[in-house]
Amino acid sequence: MSAKVTFDSDRCKGCELCTTVCPKHIVIIDPSTINRKGYHPAAVKDMELCIACASCAKICPDSIITVEKF
């Protein structure tokens, strides 16, 4: 099974909730990027390790995360 996680990075406010629930610890706040709102957005550092549990998407208060399994 493969997974793809996408973020609407320009809407991310960097609250870090998604980083706390990832069982694989692969969701990070990207310090090298600043979005339109001036925040460092969330990102996945190693997509190969993602198990598509969607914990990050479920906890996101702004619903900016999409998880796809294929």
C-alpha positions, -999 to +999 in steps of 0.1 A: +000+000+000+012+035-009+000+068+005+001+104-006-004+132+019-010+167+006-013+199+025-029+232+015+002+249+027-010+284+022-038+278+047-016+261+073-011+281+105+017+259+118-002+248+149+018+215+150-012+194+161-006+171+131+031+165+141+020+152+175-003+125+163+017+109+135+027+074+147+056+073+123+069+108+133+072+119+097+049+150+098+071+181+105+069+218+104+090+229+075+115+255+087+127+262+052+093+274+039+070+303+048+035+305+035+013+334+025+002+338+061+038+340+074+038+306+090+061+276+086+036+250+071+035+213+079+050+188+055+058+151+053+096+144+055+095+108+042+063+098+022+076+062+019+071+057+056+035+070+056+009+043+065-021+064+055-037+063+090-050+099+084-044+109+120-029+141+108-059+149+086-084+141+114-068+164+140-062+194+116-085+222+128-085+238+094-090+206+073-059+214+051-046+178+049-057+152+024-045+115+028-049+091-002-043+054-002-035+035-033 
